[in-house]
Amino acid sequence: MDAEKTRELLEALKQYDTPSVTNVVATYPQDKELCLGLYHPWDGKWYTDATLKCMYPELGRTVGYAVTVTYGMPDPAFDRLSLLDVYKAIEASPKPVVVCLKQNLPEPYKSKNGLCGGNMMTAFKSLGCVAVISDGPSRDLDEVRPMGMQYMLPGVCAGHGPFSIQAVNEPVEICGMQVSAGDIIHMDENGAVKFPAQYLEQVNDLCHKLSAYEERKMKMLASTSDPEELAKIISDVYK
């Protein structure tokens, strides 16, 4: 698929909310018309849990390719990686980029590590990043908000101590979602979901079909107050 077609598909995917994307990726594997069944709906770690919060719901939906980074405590025995390696990974990735930051710090440090801030997010944006997802806090909400970059975090805090980069573009798990470099991430105020990039066109096609079906279904649900009819509609008798 050429770059222009890919950009069009990524932009088109913003028409649909993240729950719709999860529905066509894996939520209903028994529905072979509208679901790809890429993961086990419960045990596959393909979407985020309730610990992840959307800091800027007003930005709407965000889509991009994952670049993964693992942060940890300073380790004199391993100091081979730096921010330059992170920047190079973002530069080399297809665009737009969602940086997925794993905070591999011990408690209580993890919950008080405001990892990203205005300076780091500005640098990320300059390289083509549109969002950051992390399983630990970040900071500078007021500085980042006008950048138009999404923050998906468990929360925020004002400061941090020293930390180091342990890995770049190695698989990570963030708030229940396992992510590899190059995965496509779709996110909104409901959370985030991932899927392999080769399914981009199929996910778009199924989201389009699901959207049309859901619109018809909700019209039917709104048109009757008969409990039996409502039960039939909900159970897809009229699909």
PyMOL commands that set and color helices and strands:
alter all, ss='L'
color gray80, all
select helices_A, chain A and resi 3-15+18-27+57-59+83-92+110-112+118-126+141-147+197-222+227-234
alter helices_A, ss='H'
color red, helices_A
select strands_A, chain A and resi 53-54+62-72+97-104+129-134+150-153+164-168+172-174+177-179+184-188+191-195
alter strands_A, ss='S'
color yellow, strands_A
deselect
rebuild
show_as cartoon
